[in-house]
Structures are given as structure tokens and as C-alpha cells.
Amino acid sequence: MNAPAHRIEIPTVIGTATEIGRLIGRIRVGSDLYAVFQPPMAVARHAPAVWNGSRKRVDDAMSFSDGHANTVAMAKAGSKVAQFALDHELYIPSLDESDLQYRLFKPGTRENFCWARSGINMNADPQLEPYTPDFPKQTELADYRTGGAEAFEERLHWTSTQYRPNDVYAWAQYFGDGDQLNCLKGYELPFVLVRRELIR
């Protein structure tokens, strides 16, 4: 079986801008390796909304690495945001993909949150160590710094990862200090969508 044709030549340097977005990192999903890209905010940013409008468990949205599969499951469970993402060939990042967003695009200068799971990314390639108080630093990309046209808001953003211990929660990433925590699905939080390309 032939590998799928790529829309672009996949760069090797994190942060490289391409016609489909900026490379934010590589993520493993089972035996597959993907390059994950951040499209411009005009395409990727979605206004604050609830996670999926239901407190029921979404069993197939449990992955820490496969945001695409999570998004498909969310759409089947009634998420309008998830369906919007898929209609535009995008998806809601998983928790570990959202960590890649934070590492590259940290907008501000706050000290990083260094407790619990925050910053542990076993699905990234290569695997990534927990945050330290001063790493990651504020992004070097001027447009992504607070106040820039491409900057993340310094607030919680939804990921597509259901919180396994309790059906009424899903994981979110805080773009002020990197804290990863569970939030009630009924909260209205922004989404910043991504896309990916299979490497192998």
C-alpha cells in the first residue's frame, strides 16, 4: 500500500511556516507518526463554546495523542465545533497536541505551572520533559506574543480529550502558564484547531 501524497513537503524544523500552517511538532498515534500544523488564527480560532453540549461520556474521545479521532467522536456525539472543524479539514487538538501549541506559542511571560501532569508529553516525538518555571519561554515569534495577530489568549482552551475519571469533564490547556486541568464540559472556552500530515 502506498503512503498518502502530502499536500506539502513536511519540514523538519519546529516552527517552520508552510502553506497549510506552522509546524508545531510531531505526535505518535499508535504506530503512526504525524506532523502537526497550526493554521493561521483566521482559520483556526473558534469562538468560546461548550465542549459538546452534553455531560455524557464520549468513549472514543479519550486519546491523549489522537485529536482527529477524538474530534470525530465528538462530532458523532453532537459537538457543533467538532463538526465545523472536520468540515474544514481541521480538528480539535488532543491534550498532548495542545501541549505542543503551548510550547511553541506561549504568548506571555508568566512562570510555568510545574505540578501534576502539566508538560509531560510521552506521545510527542521526541518525548518531552515536564515544564520548568522558566521553560518554555515566551515565544520568539512576535505575531504569537500577547497582543499579536496570531497570539493565543492567556486563558483556558479546550482540547478534544475526554477526562476519563468523570464523564462531565474534559481536558483544557491554560495558555497563561501551561496548566493542564479538567473543566466542566458546559463551560464556554475557546478552541484553536489544528491539522496534521502522516509522516510514516
N, C-alpha and C positions, 0 to 999 in steps of 0.2 A: 504494500500500500504506500502510495506517495505521500510525502508531507504536504500539508496545505500551502498554497502560494501565499507569501507575505505581501501585505499592502505596501510595506516599506522594507528597506534594509534595516535590520534591528541593530541599533548602536550598542557598544559595549560600555560606554561611559555614562554613569548615572547622572541625570540632569540634562542630557543631550536633548535638544528640541528637534522634533520631526514633524512631518505634515499631519500626523494623527495625534500629536501631543508630545509631552516631555517625558522621557524615560524616568520612572521613579524607582525602579528596582526589578528584581526577578523573584518569582514566587513558585514554590513547588506545590503541585496538586497531585497527590499520588505519585506516579512515575513520570508525570509530565512536568516540564519546566516552561514557565511563561514569562514574557517581558510585560510589565505593567506600565501603562502610559496615562498621564494626566492631560486631558484635553484643556484648551483654554476655558476660563471660567464662564465665558459667554455661552459655552456649550455644556459645561459640566455642572455648574452650580444649579441646585434646585432649592426653591424656597422652603422654609421650615414646614414640616408636615409630620403627622404621626407615623410610626414605624410601619404599621399595616392596617390600622383601624380595628384590630381585634386583639383580644387578650389570649386567644387560643394559641397553643404551641404550633409552630411551623417546623415539623420534624426534619424536613430536608434543607433547612436553613441553619444548620449547626456548625458549618465548617469555619475554621479559623483562617483558611487559606483560599477556598474556592468561592469568591464573591459572586461569580457568574451563576453557579449552581444555586447559591443562596437566593439570588435575585429572581431566578426562575421560580423557585419555590414560593417566594414572597408574592410574586405576581399571581400564581395559581391560587394563593390564599386571599387574594383581593387587594393587594397593595397597588394603588394607582401610580405611586412613584416608581415602583419596580417595573410596572408595565411601560411607563414612559421611558425608562432607561433602556429596556430591551427594544422598544420601537425605534430608538435612536442608535442602536448597536453599541450601547454602553451598559454598565452595570454598577450596582452599589458595592463598594469595596468591602471585603471581609475585614475582620479586626486586624489581621496581620498586614493586609494591604493598606489599611488606613494608617498603620504604624509607618509604612514606607512613605506615605504622604507627609506625615508629621516630620520624619527625619530629614526630608529634603526641603520642605516648605515651611518649617517653623516660622511663624510670622513675627513674633516678638522676642523679648529678651528675658522673660521670666526664667527663674531657676526651674529645672525639670523635676517632675514628680518621680520619685525613686522607690516607691513601695508597691507591694502586690505584684501584679503581672506586668505592669507598665514597662514597655521596652523590650520584653523578652519575645524574640521572634524566631522560633525554631523552623518556620516554613520558608523564610527568606533564603535566597541563595546568593552569597554565603549566609549562614545563620548569623543573627545579630545579637549582640550583648545587651543587657539592660541599660537603660538611661543612667547617666551620672548627672549630678546637679548642673554641670555646665556643658553636657553633650547629650543630644545635638544642640548646636548653637543656632542663633538666628540665621535664617537662610542668607546665603550670599547673593541670591537672585533678587535684585532690587524690586521688581514688579510684584514679588511674592511677600515682601515685607509689609507689616501693618501699614495700612493706608494706600498700598499699591493696588493697581488694577486687577492683579491676579491673586491677591492675598486671601488666605483663609481668615474667617472671623475668629477671634480668640474666644471661642465658646465651644460647647459640645456639638459634635456632628455624629449623625447616625452611621453605624456600619450595618452590614447585612447579616451579622452573626447573632442568631437567637441565643439568649442566655439559658444554658441547659438546666441549671437547678430550679428555675422558676419561670413558668410559661408567660408571665405578664411582663417580663423584662427582655431587653435586647442590649447588646454591647454598643457603647458610644466611645468616641475618642475626643478628648478635650484639647483644642489647639492653642490653649494658653500655656500649658505646662506638660502636655503629653499624657495626663492621667487617662487610663482606660478603665471604664466603670460601666456597671449595668444601670439602665434607666427604664422607667415605666414606658411601655410602648405607646401610651396615649400622649406622651409629651410631644410637642411640636419642635423638632430640631432640624437644622439644615442638612442637606445631603450634598456631597461633591462626588460626582460619578467618574468612573474610570473606564478604560478599555484595555484589552490585552492581546498579545500575539504569541502563539505557540512557538517556542524555540526548538524543543525536541520532546 
